Amino acid sequence: MTIDKSLKIRRGGTSNRSVLTRGERLAKLKEEDRWQEGDSPFGLAKVRVRKLVMKKKKKKAKEEDEEGGDSAA
């Protein structure tokens, strides 16, 4: 039996996760000094997950360079 296209893993690797594991949450809370060793791991504070967004390069800079080169010639 074959796997449906929608279930296959794409070449890009993994996508951004919106949930952290308990270990990851503890590490973030330690960095922010919101959790110390010996505290209960149950009822942890919420930790915001920030997603990286890639910005697109501006085409205007390239267009201005081309226009500037034509007028100088």
C-alpha positions, 0 to 999 in steps of 0.5 A, spaced: 500 500 500 502 506 498 502 513 502 498 518 500 501 525 498 499 529 503 502 524 508 509 524 506 514 528 509 517 534 504 524 535 503 524 542 507 524 538 514 520 540 519 515 546 520 515 550 526 512 547 532 507 551 536 508 547 543 514 546 547 516 539 550 516 540 558 524 540 557 524 545 552 519 549 557 524 548 563 530 550 559 526 557 557 524 558 564 531 557 567 534 562 562 528 567 564 529 566 571 522 564 572 524 557 575 529 554 579 531 547 581 527 544 586 521 547 584 515 543 581 515 541 574 507 541 574 503 547 573 509 551 569 508 558 566 506 559 559 512 560 554 511 564 548 514 560 542 516 565 537 516 563 529 521 566 525 519 569 519 523 570 513 523 577 509 523 578 502 528 582 499 526 588 496 526 589 488 526 597 489 534 597 490 535 593 484 531 597 480 534 604 482 541 601 480 539 599 473 535 606 472 541 610 475 546 606 470 542 608 464 542 615 466 549 616 467 551 613 460 
